[in-house]
Amino acid sequence: MSPREKNLLIFFAAAGFLVLNFLVIGWYRSKHAEIARQHALAIQKLESAEQFRASREQVTDQMDWLASHEPKPAANQDVQTALQQLCQTQAESAGLTITSQNPQPTDAAAGLYFHRAKIEMAVNGTEEALYRWLDQLNTPEKLRIASSIRISPNVKDDTKIDCKAVIEQWFVPVPPAS
């Protein structure tokens, strides 16, 4: 083989080696970028899972509390009536004067597990009696709250307070008969 042929063969071998290296390096870079993207995605999923795990304990405690305090299924009218009677008796025992009672429509949207019975009451009395009444009605264990409270001084008597409150009771409705 002549020296020119040897040089040509070496040139083609070097050119082939360089082209092959460029192809392999390009393939390697694309694979490296794909692996880096997958790694970043895996880290993001791991962080998300760790956040869920961290909040799981709190949510589990809340679910356990709700399961232990879940009321028995009841009809809307029964819950509304019981709530009205409770508010009335508690107001009277606290020494408040009931000026009006207005049952509100029950929040019973389709698909909700809990429904809410509501009553709007207007009472007046002393500040201490009013706070005692509100304290007795706000009972998280029984899923009952005063969701809206408007307090104003009584126009006729400076020692009394007028209060308009919306009392809500969450309950599980009776499932419809099939």
CYANA upper distance limits for C-alpha pairs under 8 A (distance plus 0.5 A):
  1 MET  CA      5 GLU  CA      6.74
  1 MET  CA      6 LYS  CA      7.15
  2 SER  CA      6 LYS  CA      6.79
  3 PRO  CA      7 ASN  CA      6.58
  4 ARG  CA      8 LEU  CA      6.54
  5 GLU  CA      9 LEU  CA      6.50
  6 LYS  CA     10 ILE  CA      6.59
  7 ASN  CA     11 PHE  CA      6.46
  8 LEU  CA     12 PHE  CA      6.64
  9 LEU  CA     13 ALA  CA      6.53
 10 ILE  CA     14 ALA  CA      6.51
 11 PHE  CA     15 ALA  CA      6.53
 12 PHE  CA     16 GLY  CA      6.39
 13 ALA  CA     17 PHE  CA      6.46
 14 ALA  CA     18 LEU  CA      6.61
 15 ALA  CA     19 VAL  CA      6.60
 16 GLY  CA     20 LEU  CA      6.43
 17 PHE  CA     21 ASN  CA      6.51
 18 LEU  CA     22 PHE  CA      6.61
 19 VAL  CA     23 LEU  CA      6.71
 20 LEU  CA     24 VAL  CA      6.58
 21 ASN  CA     25 ILE  CA      6.33
 22 PHE  CA     26 GLY  CA      6.47
 23 LEU  CA     27 TRP  CA      6.61
 24 VAL  CA     28 TYR  CA      6.39
 25 ILE  CA     29 ARG  CA      6.50
 26 GLY  CA     30 SER  CA      6.72
 27 TRP  CA     31 LYS  CA      6.65
 28 TYR  CA     32 HIS  CA      6.42
 29 ARG  CA     33 ALA  CA      6.51
 30 SER  CA     34 GLU  CA      6.65
 31 LYS  CA     35 ILE  CA      6.56
 32 HIS  CA     36 ALA  CA      6.54
 33 ALA  CA     37 ARG  CA      6.63
 34 GLU  CA     38 GLN  CA      6.64
 35 ILE  CA     39 HIS  CA      6.47
 36 ALA  CA     40 ALA  CA      6.66
 37 ARG  CA     41 LEU  CA      6.68
 38 GLN  CA     42 ALA  CA      6.55
 39 HIS  CA     43 ILE  CA      6.66
 40 ALA  CA     44 GLN  CA      6.71
 41 LEU  CA     45 LYS  CA      6.70
 42 ALA  CA     46 LEU  CA      6.56
 43 ILE  CA     47 GLU  CA      6.67
 44 GLN  CA     48 SER  CA      6.68
 45 LYS  CA     49 ALA  CA      6.56
 46 LEU  CA     50 GLU  CA      6.62
 47 GLU  CA     51 GLN  CA      6.74
 48 SER  CA     52 PHE  CA      6.78
 49 ALA  CA     53 ARG  CA      6.57
 50 GLU  CA     54 ALA  CA      6.56
 51 GLN  CA     55 SER  CA      6.68
 52 PHE  CA     56 ARG  CA      6.29
 53 ARG  CA     57 GLU  CA      7.71
 54 ALA  CA     58 GLN  CA      8.31
 55 SER  CA     59 VAL  CA      6.72
 56 ARG  CA     60 THR  CA      6.27
 57 GLU  CA     61 ASP  CA      6.70
 58 GLN  CA     62 GLN  CA      6.81
 59 VAL  CA     63 MET  CA      6.53
 60 THR  CA     64 ASP  CA      6.56
 61 ASP  CA     65 TRP  CA      6.64
 62 GLN  CA     66 LEU  CA      6.62
 63 MET  CA     67 ALA  CA      6.54
 64 ASP  CA     68 SER  CA      6.71
 65 TRP  CA     69 HIS  CA      6.72
 66 LEU  CA     70 GLU  CA      6.13
 69 HIS  CA    141 GLU  CA      6.53
 69 HIS  CA    142 LYS  CA      7.43
 71 PRO  CA    142 LYS  CA      8.06
 71 PRO  CA    171 PHE  CA      6.66
 71 PRO  CA    172 VAL  CA      7.02
 72 LYS  CA    171 PHE  CA      8.16
 72 LYS  CA    172 VAL  CA      7.06
 73 PRO  CA    171 PHE  CA      7.38
 73 PRO  CA    172 VAL  CA      5.15
 73 PRO  CA    173 PRO  CA      5.58
 73 PRO  CA    174 VAL  CA      5.43
 73 PRO  CA    175 PRO  CA      8.30
 74 ALA  CA     78 ASP  CA      7.21
 74 ALA  CA     79 VAL  CA      7.15
 74 ALA  CA    171 PHE  CA      7.55
 74 ALA  CA    172 VAL  CA      6.82
 74 ALA  CA    173 PRO  CA      5.73
 74 ALA  CA    174 VAL  CA      5.72
 75 ALA  CA     79 VAL  CA      6.90
 75 ALA  CA    173 PRO  CA      6.24
 75 ALA  CA    174 VAL  CA      6.15
 76 ASN  CA     80 GLN  CA      6.61
 76 ASN  CA    106 THR  CA      7.68
 76 ASN  CA    117 ALA  CA      7.49
 76 ASN  CA    173 PRO  CA      7.24
 77 GLN  CA     81 THR  CA      6.52
 78 ASP  CA     82 ALA  CA      6.55
 79 VAL  CA     83 LEU  CA      6.47
 79 VAL  CA    117 ALA  CA      7.10
 79 VAL  CA    169 GLN  CA      8.25
 79 VAL  CA    171 PHE  CA      8.10
 80 GLN  CA     84 GLN  CA      6.68
 80 GLN  CA    103 PRO  CA      8.01
 80 GLN  CA    117 ALA  CA      5.96
 80 GLN  CA    118 LYS  CA      7.39
 80 GLN  CA    119 ILE  CA      8.08
 81 THR  CA     85 GLN  CA      6.65
 82 ALA  CA     86 LEU  CA      6.52
 83 LEU  CA     87 CYS  CA      6.61
 83 LEU  CA    117 ALA  CA      8.22
 83 LEU  CA    118 LYS  CA      8.37
 83 LEU  CA    119 ILE  CA      8.02
 83 LEU  CA    169 GLN  CA      7.62
 84 GLN  CA     88 GLN  CA      6.61
 84 GLN  CA    103 PRO  CA      8.18
 84 GLN  CA    119 ILE  CA      7.11
 85 GLN  CA     89 THR  CA      6.56
 86 LEU  CA     90 GLN  CA      6.47
 87 CYS  CA     91 ALA  CA      6.49
 87 CYS  CA    137 LEU  CA      7.72
 88 GLN  CA     92 GLU  CA      6.68
 88 GLN  CA     98 ILE  CA      8.07
 89 THR  CA     93 SER  CA      6.52
 90 GLN  CA     94 ALA  CA      6.52
 90 GLN  CA    133 TRP  CA      6.69
 90 GLN  CA    136 GLN  CA      7.87
 90 GLN  CA    137 LEU  CA      8.31
 91 ALA  CA     95 GLY  CA      6.83
 91 ALA  CA     96 LEU  CA      5.68
 91 ALA  CA     97 THR  CA      7.69
 91 ALA  CA     98 ILE  CA      7.74
 91 ALA  CA    123 VAL  CA      8.32
 91 ALA  CA    133 TRP  CA      6.39
 92 GLU  CA     96 LEU  CA      6.03
 92 GLU  CA     97 THR  CA      7.34
 92 GLU  CA     98 ILE  CA      8.33
 94 ALA  CA    129 ALA  CA      5.76
 94 ALA  CA    130 LEU  CA      7.86
 94 ALA  CA    132 ARG  CA      7.11
 94 ALA  CA    133 TRP  CA      6.37
 95 GLY  CA    125 GLY  CA      7.41
 95 GLY  CA    129 ALA  CA      6.62
 96 LEU  CA    123 VAL  CA      6.73
 96 LEU  CA    124 ASN  CA      6.15
 96 LEU  CA    125 GLY  CA      5.29
 96 LEU  CA    126 THR  CA      7.96
 96 LEU  CA    129 ALA  CA      7.01
 96 LEU  CA    130 LEU  CA      7.44
 97 THR  CA    123 VAL  CA      5.91
 97 THR  CA    124 ASN  CA      5.79
 97 THR  CA    125 GLY  CA      6.73
 98 ILE  CA    121 MET  CA      7.80
 98 ILE  CA    122 ALA  CA      6.52
 98 ILE  CA    123 VAL  CA      4.87
 98 ILE  CA    124 ASN  CA      7.15
 99 THR  CA    121 MET  CA      8.14
 99 THR  CA    122 ALA  CA      5.83
 99 THR  CA    123 VAL  CA      5.85
 99 THR  CA    124 ASN  CA      7.80
100 SER  CA    121 MET  CA      6.16
100 SER  CA    122 ALA  CA      5.56
100 SER  CA    123 VAL  CA      7.62
101 GLN  CA    119 ILE  CA      7.52
101 GLN  CA    120 GLU  CA      6.39
101 GLN  CA    121 MET  CA      5.07
101 GLN  CA    122 ALA  CA      7.02
102 ASN  CA    119 ILE  CA      6.22
102 ASN  CA    120 GLU  CA      5.46
102 ASN  CA    121 MET  CA      6.71
103 PRO  CA    118 LYS  CA      6.70
103 PRO  CA    119 ILE  CA      4.75
103 PRO  CA    120 GLU  CA      6.56
104 GLN  CA    117 ALA  CA      7.92
104 GLN  CA    118 LYS  CA      5.65
104 GLN  CA    119 ILE  CA      5.76
104 GLN  CA    120 GLU  CA      7.24
105 PRO  CA    117 ALA  CA      7.70
105 PRO  CA    118 LYS  CA      7.30
106 THR  CA    115 HIS  CA      7.53
106 THR  CA    116 ARG  CA      6.06
106 THR  CA    117 ALA  CA      5.19
106 THR  CA    118 LYS  CA      6.72
107 ASP  CA    115 HIS  CA      6.05
107 ASP  CA    116 ARG  CA      5.52
107 ASP  CA    117 ALA  CA      7.14
108 ALA  CA    112 LEU  CA      7.70
108 ALA  CA    114 PHE  CA      8.40
108 ALA  CA    115 HIS  CA      5.55
108 ALA  CA    116 ARG  CA      7.39
109 ALA  CA    115 HIS  CA      8.06
113 TYR  CA    172 VAL  CA      6.91
113 TYR  CA    173 PRO  CA      8.27
114 PHE  CA    170 TRP  CA      6.54
114 PHE  CA    171 PHE  CA      5.90
114 PHE  CA    172 VAL  CA      5.45
114 PHE  CA    173 PRO  CA      7.53
115 HIS  CA    170 TRP  CA      6.07
115 HIS  CA    171 PHE  CA      5.92
115 HIS  CA    172 VAL  CA      6.69
115 HIS  CA    173 PRO  CA      7.14
116 ARG  CA    168 GLU  CA      6.65
116 ARG  CA    169 GLN  CA      5.89
116 ARG  CA    170 TRP  CA      4.94
116 ARG  CA    171 PHE  CA      6.74
117 ALA  CA    168 GLU  CA      6.10
117 ALA  CA    169 GLN  CA      5.69
117 ALA  CA    170 TRP  CA      6.98
117 ALA  CA    171 PHE  CA      8.16
118 LYS  CA    166 VAL  CA      7.11
118 LYS  CA    167 ILE  CA      6.13
118 LYS  CA    168 GLU  CA      4.98
118 LYS  CA    169 GLN  CA      7.00
119 ILE  CA    166 VAL  CA      6.12
119 ILE  CA    167 ILE  CA      5.93
119 ILE  CA    168 GLU  CA      7.20
120 GLU  CA    164 LYS  CA      7.50
120 GLU  CA    165 ALA  CA      6.14
120 GLU  CA    166 VAL  CA      4.79
120 GLU  CA    167 ILE  CA      6.84
121 MET  CA    164 LYS  CA      6.16
121 MET  CA    165 ALA  CA      5.94
121 MET  CA    166 VAL  CA      6.89
121 MET  CA    167 ILE  CA      8.27
122 ALA  CA    162 ASP  CA      7.74
122 ALA  CA    163 CYS  CA      6.08
122 ALA  CA    164 LYS  CA      4.77
122 ALA  CA    165 ALA  CA      6.94
123 VAL  CA    162 ASP  CA      6.41
123 VAL  CA    163 CYS  CA      5.82
123 VAL  CA    164 LYS  CA      6.95
124 ASN  CA    130 LEU  CA      8.09
124 ASN  CA    154 ASN  CA      7.95
124 ASN  CA    160 LYS  CA      6.97
124 ASN  CA    161 ILE  CA      5.85
124 ASN  CA    162 ASP  CA      4.83
124 ASN  CA    163 CYS  CA      6.46
125 GLY  CA    129 ALA  CA      6.95
125 GLY  CA    130 LEU  CA      6.94
125 GLY  CA    160 LYS  CA      5.33
125 GLY  CA    161 ILE  CA      5.99
125 GLY  CA    162 ASP  CA      7.38
126 THR  CA    130 LEU  CA      6.67
126 THR  CA    159 THR  CA      6.85
126 THR  CA    160 LYS  CA      5.10
126 THR  CA    161 ILE  CA      6.44
127 GLU  CA    131 TYR  CA      6.74
127 GLU  CA    160 LYS  CA      7.16
127 GLU  CA    161 ILE  CA      6.74
128 GLU  CA    132 ARG  CA      6.64
129 ALA  CA    133 TRP  CA      6.64
130 LEU  CA    134 LEU  CA      6.74
130 LEU  CA    161 ILE  CA      8.41
130 LEU  CA    163 CYS  CA      8.45
131 TYR  CA    135 ASP  CA      6.46
132 ARG  CA    136 GLN  CA      6.71
133 TRP  CA    137 LEU  CA      6.81
134 LEU  CA    138 ASN  CA      6.61
134 LEU  CA    146 ALA  CA      7.58
135 ASP  CA    139 THR  CA      8.25
137 LEU  CA    144 ARG  CA      7.27
137 LEU  CA    145 ILE  CA      6.87
137 LEU  CA    146 ALA  CA      7.45
137 LEU  CA    167 ILE  CA      8.22
138 ASN  CA    144 ARG  CA      6.18
138 ASN  CA    145 ILE  CA      4.88
138 ASN  CA    146 ALA  CA      6.55
139 THR  CA    143 LEU  CA      6.80
139 THR  CA    144 ARG  CA      5.74
139 THR  CA    145 ILE  CA      6.81
140 PRO  CA    144 ARG  CA      6.29
140 PRO  CA    145 ILE  CA      7.53
142 LYS  CA    169 GLN  CA      8.42
143 LEU  CA    169 GLN  CA      6.41
143 LEU  CA    170 TRP  CA      5.95
143 LEU  CA    171 PHE  CA      8.14
144 ARG  CA    167 ILE  CA      7.80
144 ARG  CA    168 GLU  CA      6.17
144 ARG  CA    169 GLN  CA      4.94
144 ARG  CA    170 TRP  CA      6.91
145 ILE  CA    167 ILE  CA      6.26
145 ILE  CA    168 GLU  CA      5.96
145 ILE  CA    169 GLN  CA      7.21
146 ALA  CA    165 ALA  CA      6.92
146 ALA  CA    166 VAL  CA      6.12
146 ALA  CA    167 ILE  CA      4.80
146 ALA  CA    168 GLU  CA      6.69
147 SER  CA    165 ALA  CA      7.94
147 SER  CA    166 VAL  CA      6.23
147 SER  CA    167 ILE  CA      6.52
147 SER  CA    168 GLU  CA      7.06
148 SER  CA    164 LYS  CA      8.48
148 SER  CA    165 ALA  CA      5.88
148 SER  CA    166 VAL  CA      5.57
148 SER  CA    167 ILE  CA      7.89
149 ILE  CA    163 CYS  CA      7.39
149 ILE  CA    164 LYS  CA      6.36
149 ILE  CA    165 ALA  CA      4.90
149 ILE  CA    166 VAL  CA      7.15
150 ARG  CA    163 CYS  CA      6.05
150 ARG  CA    164 LYS  CA      5.64
150 ARG  CA    165 ALA  CA      6.79
151 ILE  CA    161 ILE  CA      7.33
151 ILE  CA    162 ASP  CA      6.30
151 ILE  CA    163 CYS  CA      4.99
151 ILE  CA    164 LYS  CA      7.09
152 SER  CA    161 ILE  CA      6.43
152 SER  CA    162 ASP  CA      5.76
152 SER  CA    163 CYS  CA      6.91
153 PRO  CA    158 ASP  CA      7.31
153 PRO  CA    160 LYS  CA      7.12
153 PRO  CA    161 ILE  CA      5.16
153 PRO  CA    162 ASP  CA      6.29
154 ASN  CA    158 ASP  CA      6.63
154 ASN  CA    159 THR  CA      8.24
154 ASN  CA    160 LYS  CA      6.03
154 ASN  CA    161 ILE  CA      5.43
154 ASN  CA    162 ASP  CA      5.78
